[in-house]
Amino acid sequence: GVKYTDQYRVQYRLLNTLLGGSFTSRLNMNLREQHGYTYGARSSFVMRPKLGYVTASSSVRADVTGESLKEFLKEFKRIRGGDISEEETVKARETLRTDVIQSFAGLNGVLQEAIERTGADIPYESLLRDMATMQSASTDELNKIAGPGVPLENGVLVLVGDKKKVLEQIKDLGLPAPIEVNVRGDKVGS
C-alpha cells in the first residue's frame, strides 16, 4: 500500500471508500446485499509514515467461502481495471467528507488526526488542503491510481475454516498452492 505522505493519499482514501470503506462500498454491496454471504465485507488502506498496506476482509459461511472469494477477486479486478464512474466518485466524496467531519465530533478523532499528521511530519493545517483535494478529486484520478492502489500481486490471502471444505471450493480459482499454518504460526504443509 501507499505511505501517509503519498501525493495521492486523499484520493486513496476515496478509493477505499468505494472498494470497502463504507456500508455502500462495492465489497459490502456485493457480498452482503447482492449475495447474502456475510453480514459485512470491508477494506482498509492503512497509511503509515514509512509503509502502507491494504486489507480486505469478511467472515462468511463455510459453504460459500469459494464463491465469496470469487466475488472479492471480481471486485478487485473491476476497480483495478479503472471502471469507477462519476456517480461513484461524487458519492465517495460525500461519504468521506461526512466521515471526516463526524470524526471531529469527539476528542479521539482530533487526536488521531494529530497523531497521524505529526508521525508523518505533515502540518495539522494541511487538513484544509486535504478537504479541498477531496472535494476536487476526479474520476480520472481515482481510475489512474486504482491499479497500483490495490497491489494484489504482493498480497497474502488468509483463509480460516474447515480445510477440506475450503480447499475444494478454491481449487479452480487459479491461486497459488496454499500453505497451512497452525495457531502457533508453524508451517504445517501445503
DRENSE-857853 format. One line per field, with one value per residue (C-alpha): residue in three letters; chain; x, y, z. Coordinates in steps of 0.05 Angstrom, whole numbers, plus 5000, padded with zeros to 4 digits. Each point is the difference from the previous one (the first is absolute). Layout:
# residues N
res = [ALA_...]
chain = [A_...]
px = [X_...]
py = [Y_...]
pz = [Z_...]
# end
This chain:
# residues 190
res = [GLY_VAL_LYS_TYR_THR_ASP_GLN_TYR_ARG_VAL_GLN_TYR_ARG_LEU_LEU_ASN_THR_LEU_LEU_GLY_GLY_SER_PHE_THR_SER_ARG_LEU_ASN_MET_ASN_LEU_ARG_GLU_GLN_HIS_GLY_TYR_THR_TYR_GLY_ALA_ARG_SER_SER_PHE_VAL_MET_ARG_PRO_LYS_LEU_GLY_TYR_VAL_THR_ALA_SER_SER_SER_VAL_ARG_ALA_ASP_VAL_THR_GLY_GLU_SER_LEU_LYS_GLU_PHE_LEU_LYS_GLU_PHE_LYS_ARG_ILE_ARG_GLY_GLY_ASP_ILE_SER_GLU_GLU_GLU_THR_VAL_LYS_ALA_ARG_GLU_THR_LEU_ARG_THR_ASP_VAL_ILE_GLN_SER_PHE_ALA_GLY_LEU_ASN_GLY_VAL_LEU_GLN_GLU_ALA_ILE_GLU_ARG_THR_GLY_ALA_ASP_ILE_PRO_TYR_GLU_SER_LEU_LEU_ARG_ASP_MET_ALA_THR_MET_GLN_SER_ALA_SER_THR_ASP_GLU_LEU_ASN_LYS_ILE_ALA_GLY_PRO_GLY_VAL_PRO_LEU_GLU_ASN_GLY_VAL_LEU_VAL_LEU_VAL_GLY_ASP_LYS_LYS_LYS_VAL_LEU_GLU_GLN_ILE_LYS_ASP_LEU_GLY_LEU_PRO_ALA_PRO_ILE_GLU_VAL_ASN_VAL_ARG_GLY_ASP_LYS_VAL_GLY_SER]
chain = [A_A_A_A_A_A_A_A_A_A_A_A_A_A_A_A_A_A_A_A_A_A_A_A_A_A_A_A_A_A_A_A_A_A_A_A_A_A_A_A_A_A_A_A_A_A_A_A_A_A_A_A_A_A_A_A_A_A_A_A_A_A_A_A_A_A_A_A_A_A_A_A_A_A_A_A_A_A_A_A_A_A_A_A_A_A_A_A_A_A_A_A_A_A_A_A_A_A_A_A_A_A_A_A_A_A_A_A_A_A_A_A_A_A_A_A_A_A_A_A_A_A_A_A_A_A_A_A_A_A_A_A_A_A_A_A_A_A_A_A_A_A_A_A_A_A_A_A_A_A_A_A_A_A_A_A_A_A_A_A_A_A_A_A_A_A_A_A_A_A_A_A_A_A_A_A_A_A_A_A_A_A_A_A_A_A_A_A_A_A]
px = [5000_5018_5034_4965_5043_4979_4977_4935_4985_4932_4981_5019_4953_4945_5019_4995_4932_4976_5032_4984_5005_4926_4935_4982_5068_5008_5023_4944_4945_5024_5013_4947_4944_5003_5022_4984_5067_5018_4976_5055_5061_5051_5068_5050_5059_5047_5050_5059_5059_5048_4953_4929_4956_4932_4954_4933_4961_4934_4973_4959_4965_5045_4956_5010_5074_5019_4943_5016_5073_4979_4959_5057_5047_4948_4993_5075_5006_4944_5028_5072_4975_4979_4924_4983_4943_4988_4940_5044_5052_4947_4972_5070_5015_4935_5009_5072_4987_4944_5045_5056_4954_4967_5068_5013_4938_5041_5069_5023_4991_5038_5057_5004_5006_5053_5039_4999_5022_5054_5027_5004_5029_4941_4973_4931_4979_5006_4932_4967_5040_4981_4926_5006_5036_4945_4947_5037_5026_4980_4975_5061_5046_4966_5002_5074_5021_4953_5048_5061_4956_4977_5064_4973_5065_5031_4941_4992_4935_4980_4942_4976_4953_4988_5061_4964_4941_5044_5050_4944_4968_5063_5033_4978_5015_5071_5032_5069_5002_4978_5047_4968_5022_4978_4979_5073_5021_5038_4998_4962_5003_4970]
py = [5000_5073_5041_5056_5051_4976_5057_4963_4983_5034_4966_4933_5013_5013_4936_4961_5031_4971_4932_4981_5060_5015_4963_5014_4979_4950_4943_5008_5010_4939_4950_5023_5032_4963_4931_4996_4966_5042_5053_5046_5006_5055_5027_5047_5040_5006_5056_5009_5046_4946_4948_4985_4940_4982_4950_4972_4951_4967_4943_4953_4934_4940_4976_5066_5012_4986_5041_5057_5000_5001_5062_5034_4986_5024_5066_5009_4987_5049_5058_4987_5001_5072_4995_5052_5044_5074_4982_4956_5055_5051_4950_4984_5074_5012_4938_5013_5074_4981_4948_5050_5053_4949_4975_5069_4997_4969_5009_4931_5021_5065_4964_4944_5051_5038_4935_4979_5068_5009_4930_5014_5070_5032_5064_4996_5060_4958_4970_5058_4985_4926_5018_5043_4944_4952_5045_5010_4928_4976_4933_4998_5008_4943_4954_5017_4980_4940_4949_5017_5016_4927_4961_4929_4973_5014_4973_4947_4963_4972_4950_4971_4942_4927_4982_4947_5046_5060_4964_4969_5067_5038_4947_5032_5072_5000_5018_4977_4936_5015_4994_4974_5034_4979_5048_5006_5023_4937_4979_4933_4984_5020]
pz = [5000_5000_5054_5036_4963_4931_4956_4986_5073_4997_4935_5030_5057_4949_4964_5065_5013_4933_5008_5071_5047_5006_5008_4927_4974_4943_5045_5050_4948_4962_5056_5049_4961_4933_5022_5075_5014_5060_5048_4974_4955_5005_4980_5031_4972_5059_4988_5046_4993_4976_4969_4982_4989_4974_5034_4980_5042_5016_5041_4956_5008_4986_4942_4962_5012_4928_4971_5047_4980_4926_5014_5038_4941_4951_5037_5004_4925_4984_5041_4978_4928_5008_4997_5053_4977_5012_5043_5045_5006_5022_5050_5028_5008_5039_5042_5019_5013_5048_5034_5010_5028_5047_5023_5029_5044_5055_5028_4975_4927_5010_5036_4948_4943_5039_5014_4927_4975_5053_4987_4926_5011_4965_5031_5032_4959_4936_5019_4964_4937_5006_5005_4938_4964_5020_4971_4934_4990_4931_4975_4953_5060_5037_4939_4990_5070_5008_4968_5042_5060_5007_4989_4999_4972_5068_5039_5053_5003_5067_5004_5065_5003_4985_4958_4958_4984_4985_4955_4959_4988_4980_4957_4934_5017_4972_5067_5022_5041_5071_5060_5064_5064_5069_5055_5025_4931_4982_4927_4997_4926_4934]
# end
